[in-house]
Amino acid sequence: MPNSPSIHSEVHLVHRIGWLRAAVLGANDGIVSVASILVGVASSGAGHGAIVVAGVAGLVAGAMSMAAGEYVSVSSQTDTERADLAKEASELKIHPEAELEELTRIYQNRGVSRETALEVARQLTAHDALGAHSRDELGITEVSSANPVQAALTSAATFIVGAALPLIAAWLVPGAANVTVVTIVSLLVLAALGAVGARTGGAPLLKGTLRVLFWGAFAMAVTAGVGALFGTVVG
């Protein structure tokens, strides 16, 4: 008796897109936003207490903003998906033949012969017509579907974690070294975040790290310049 073929198991990373995007965005925004606030306020010549208070305010406001923004934006995406699915369900009831032809042409355009495409479209329509059109016509899948609550909580939590690191550095190191220490800590954490995000998502480590590092450094540099200019003008 011939050996039965072994099952080829693959582990894909695309299912991580939803929470990974929110996590990386939240942590990156937390580090960059609060570090930039700290560096900008410190560059203006403000005292240590004012710098820390500004950082705490930035952390709280940023976390709330991230949660609200993610929830609203992702909810809007979900509403759009539901509206499209409702419209597609209606079209399937009113124009079933036209929808079958539409599905057939989609498969034809992907390189399948007319006869095979029609047969596949018929079988998928009989099995789950709305699911087939949702996936192949609208591009809506379980993987790509958004979860507003998950995105909001993930973004807020990772924002707080990211923002806390430069804030702790600013709190522990008063005086002239404040800007230098906050900048170094923030850049190191950004580099680590870029590497972790790239590895989790299966992307090249160096590319992911440099991308996050560059834009974080750029944001802090611009804010420091504005803070120094503002401090000179006001002083």
Protein Blocks (a to p, Z undefined) as FASTA:
>chain_A
ZZdddddddddfklmmmmmmmmmmmmmmmmmmmmmmmmmmmmnopafklmmmmmmmmmmm
mmmmmmmmmmmmmmmmmmmmmmmmmmmmmmmmmmmmlmmmmmmmmmmmnopafklmmmmm
mmmmmmommlmmmmmmnopafklpccfklmmmmmmmmmmmmmmmmmmmmmmmgcjllmmm
mmmmmmmmmmmmmmmmmmmnopafklmmmmmmmmmmmmmmmmmmmmmmmmmmmZZ
